Amino acid sequence: MPVTDQMPTAARLVAAIGLGALGWFGSELFRPLMPEDTNFGWFNQVNVALGAICGWRVTGRRLGYGYAEGFSAGLTGVGALVFWAIFVQSLNEMLKRALDNRYDGVIEGLTSMFELMVDYGMTMLNGPLIGALVTGGIVVGVVSEWVSHRWS
């Protein structure tokens, strides 16, 4: 990988801001799908940070090669955002439960974490949420690609 692949660019910044905003918007669409008594805490803020990281590292790395690649990069960034958001939120919930002594061992806690990931993934199977994430990913990818051509 060339050294220039790690350089900050306007397109990476736009991708990071766009996926961060999409992380917030997706979090707000996900909240009503959970039980009413769910304590979300830093849910939105964590997903914004994950979106910004995925925008910078995943989407931003693949920009500058044409609009079809930008389209694809945006969808890949959203896929990475969804994976890491589910992973981190499941890890957080597993750690909360572990501190309440709900598990007898490490393996039981890890198994529970992956069960939580599946549960959260199944909860995310919601038309408006999926549509917003896919559309947002495409828009972020294409706009970031446009910025890469405009300010390169």
C-alpha positions in Angstrom: 0.0 0.0 0.0 1.5 3.4 -1.0 2.2 5.8 1.8 -0.3 8.3 0.3 -3.1 5.9 1.0 -2.9 7.0 4.7 -3.0 10.8 3.9 -6.0 12.8 5.0 -8.1 14.0 2.1 -11.3 16.0 1.8 -13.0 12.9 0.4 -12.1 10.9 3.5 -13.4 13.7 5.7 -16.7 13.8 3.8 -17.0 10.0 4.0 -16.3 10.1 7.8 -18.8 12.9 8.4 -21.4 11.2 6.2 -21.1 7.8 7.8 -21.0 9.3 11.2 -24.3 11.1 10.5 -25.7 7.9 9.0 -24.7 6.1 12.2 -26.7 8.6 14.3 -29.7 8.4 11.9 -29.6 4.6 11.9 -29.4 4.6 15.7 -32.5 6.7 15.9 -34.4 4.4 13.6 -33.2 1.3 15.6 -34.3 2.6 19.0 -38.1 2.1 18.5 -37.4 -1.5 17.5 -36.1 -2.4 20.9 -38.2 -2.9 24.1 -39.4 0.2 25.8 -37.3 -0.3 29.0 -34.0 -0.5 27.1 -31.3 1.8 28.5 -29.4 3.0 25.5 -26.8 5.1 27.3 -24.0 6.2 24.8 -25.6 4.2 22.0 -25.8 7.0 19.4 -22.4 8.5 20.3 -20.7 5.1 19.9 -22.3 4.5 16.6 -21.4 8.0 15.3 -17.7 7.3 16.3 -17.9 3.9 14.5 -19.4 5.5 11.5 -16.7 8.1 11.3 -14.0 5.5 11.6 -15.6 3.3 9.0 -16.1 6.3 6.7 -12.4 7.3 7.1 -10.8 3.8 7.0 -13.1 1.7 4.8 -15.0 4.1 2.5 -12.3 6.7 2.3 -9.6 4.3 1.3 -11.5 3.2 -1.8 -12.3 6.6 -3.2 -10.9 8.2 -6.3 -11.4 5.4 -8.8 -14.7 6.3 -10.4 -18.4 6.6 -9.4 -19.1 2.9 -9.6 -16.3 2.3 -7.1 -17.6 5.2 -4.9 -21.1 3.6 -5.0 -19.5 0.3 -3.9 -17.3 2.0 -1.3 -20.3 3.6 0.4 -22.1 0.3 0.6 -19.0 -1.4 2.0 -18.6 1.3 4.6 -22.2 0.8 5.7 -21.7 -2.9 5.9 -18.6 -2.4 8.1 -20.5 0.1 10.2 -23.4 -2.3 10.8 -21.0 -5.2 11.7 -18.9 -3.1 14.1 -22.0 -1.5 15.7 -23.6 -4.9 16.3 -20.3 -6.3 17.6 -19.5 -3.4 20.0 -23.1 -3.1 21.3 -23.2 -6.9 21.9 -19.9 -6.8 23.7 -21.1 -3.9 25.9 -24.3 -5.8 26.8 -22.3 -9.0 27.5 -20.0 -7.1 29.8 -22.9 -5.6 31.7 -24.4 -9.0 32.2 -21.0 -10.4 33.2 -20.7 -7.7 35.9 -24.1 -8.9 37.2 -22.6 -12.4 37.5 -25.0 -14.0 35.0 -22.3 -16.2 33.4 -20.3 -19.1 34.9 -17.3 -18.6 32.6 -15.7 -16.9 29.7 -17.0 -19.2 27.1 -20.6 -18.7 28.2 -20.1 -15.0 28.1 -18.6 -15.1 24.5 -21.4 -17.5 23.4 -24.0 -15.0 24.8 -22.3 -12.2 23.0 -22.7 -13.9 19.6 -26.3 -14.8 20.5 -26.8 -11.1 21.2 -25.3 -10.2 17.8 -27.7 -12.5 16.1 -30.6 -11.0 18.1 -29.6 -7.5 17.2 -29.1 -8.5 13.6 -32.6 -10.0 13.4 -34.0 -6.8 15.0 -32.3 -4.8 12.3 -34.3 -6.7 9.6 -36.7 -3.7 9.3 -37.5 -2.2 5.9 -37.2 1.5 6.7 -33.9 0.9 8.6 -32.4 -1.2 5.8 -33.6 1.3 3.2 -32.1 4.2 5.0 -28.8 2.5 5.6 -28.5 1.4 1.9 -29.6 4.7 0.5 -27.4 6.6 2.9 -24.4 4.5 2.1 -24.9 5.0 -1.7 -25.3 8.8 -1.2 -22.2 9.0 1.1 -20.1 7.0 -1.4 -21.2 9.0 -4.5 -20.8 12.4 -2.8 -17.4 11.4 -1.4 -16.3 10.2 -4.8 -17.5 13.6 -6.3 -15.4 15.4 -3.6 -12.4 13.2 -4.4 -12.6 14.3 -8.1 -13.4 17.9 -7.3 -10.6 18.5 -4.7 -7.9 16.2 -5.8 
